[in-house]
Amino acid sequence: MIIGLTGPNAAGKGEAARFLEAKGFHYLSLSDVIREELQKAGRPVTRENLIQMGRRLRAQFGNDYLARRILEQLEADKNYVIDSIRHPDEVRALRSRGDFRLVSVNADPRVRFERIKARARESDPQDFDNFLRLEQEEATRRHSEGQDLVNTMALADVTLANNGSLEDLHGELARIVQTWASELDRPSWDEYFMGMARMASLRANCLKRKVGAVIVRDRRVVSTGYNGTPRGTRNCYEGGCPRCNSLADSGTRLDECLCSHAEENAITQAAYHGVSVKDGILYTTYSPCLTCTKMIINAGIREVVYNQAYPLSETAFNLLKEAGVSCRRLQVEKAAL
């Protein structure tokens, strides 16, 4: 999950980020990209310099540049909180990740000004009128490449009015995270195991076709396989299979093929390690050939789930049906990996 934060100065975005960070989210800030560029240029990191450098970077590389730099840092298996989102194009770039959500944190101007006075930063405005003036300048887009906070906040999935206590803010954030977590897409069990079969196919050393298979019992993988030459022999890439290396036409010179199929290897690997596949489900990226079909039936596998249909598979389908082995197609372009 990726939670973005936007909102005016002293609204509580920092507190929101710290709360999420304490809950295991990794913190990133678009402003850190600007700070890095200021340091490279030998310029002090002040509020005005941050605004000017941000405008310069957006003008040179596009309004979504800071977000694109942040996207390059994200890892698929981590949760992130991203601070300092201040332009609609940044939101649109971050939404390229389907698990991105934007939170706008706001508070009444007088409340925010009191917070600014309490933190006593030298660069902060010292009177309320000046605070409002500066905020109006920053909130609206004065240049095509400037900040556009008003329209950015309008894109938020949720707006939090942070006029109360920290406990109130934390409670609202916890509720939001729990709600969004329950809405995130997870692969089904079928997609999950077919994704594993696809991953296994990447190990295939056959020059003709890459196929992967996994055998599952009680939603646990008990064996995997991919097509290639037998154990301890040269693989196709090393010239091991005459048929594959001759690039023979499909369906020809099958008597020269030294490769074992993915389903065959998954079954024999289970036997090699003394693991039963009886009543298991076999997931394969291609429907089984006739030879593999006979092995599937004799191994006691009760169901076959495939992604793509293998050529000349009608006889195999009929044999599976006669033997009482369920067979169905899982049509996915990109199974979960």
C-alpha positions, 0 to 999 in steps of 0.5 A: 500500500502507498499512502500519499500526503498533501495539505497546507503548512502545519496541517499535520502531515508530518505527524501523519507520516510519523504515525504511519512510519511507526506502523511499518510504512517506509517514509519518502518525501518528494521534497527530498528530491528537491533537497538533493538537487539543492545540495548538488547545486551548493545552495542552502535548503530554505523554504524559498529555495525549495519552492524555486528548485521545485519549479525549476525541476518541473519546468525542465523535466515535467510537473510529474518529475518528482513523483517519477523519481520517487516511483523509481525507489519503490519496492513491490513488497513494502508499504510506503508513506509519501509526503510533500505531494503538491501538484496534480500531475504528481498524483496522476503519476503515483496513481500508476501504482494501483495501490496508491491512495491520497490523504489530504490533511488540513486544519483551520488557518488559525490552528495551523498558525499557532502550530507554526508559532509553537515550532518557532522556526526562523523562516516561518512567518511571524504574524497571521496576515503574513502567514495567510499571504504566503499560504495563498501564494503557495496554494495557487499555481502562479507559474505553469511549473509551480505548486498547485496545492488547491487542485492537488488536495481536490484529488484526495481520496480522503480529507482529514480535518486535523483540528483536534488531538494527536489521538484523534488524528491517529485514530482516523489514520488507523481506520483509513488504513484498515479500510483501504487494506481490506479493499486491496486486490489480492490474487486468487488461489488460482492466480497465485499458483498459476503465477508460480507456474509462470515463474517456474517457466522462466527456468525452462532451458528448451529453445522451442517453448517455455512451460512451467508447472506446479502441483498443489495439495491443500493449497501448498506447493508440493512440486514444481517443474519446467521443460528441459533436458534430463538431470545431469545432461546438457541443456538445450542452450548448450546443444543438448537437444537435437530437435530444439537446436535444429529449430524443427517445425512444430509437431515434427521430429518428435523422436529426436526431442530429449526434453521432458515436459514441465508436467512430467518433471513436476511429477517425477520430482515429487517421486524423486523426493518421495512426495505424494501428489495423489488428489493434487491439483496441477497448474501448468502454463500450457495444457498437457500433451498426451504423454503428460496426460497419462502420467497425470492420470496415473499419478492420481492428480484430480484436477488440471488448471492450464493457461494456454491450450497446447496444440493437438490437445483434444485427445488429451482432454478427452482422456482426462475427462474419461479418467475423471480428472477435472480440467479447466482453463484459467485465462490470465494474461499476467498471472500473479508473480 
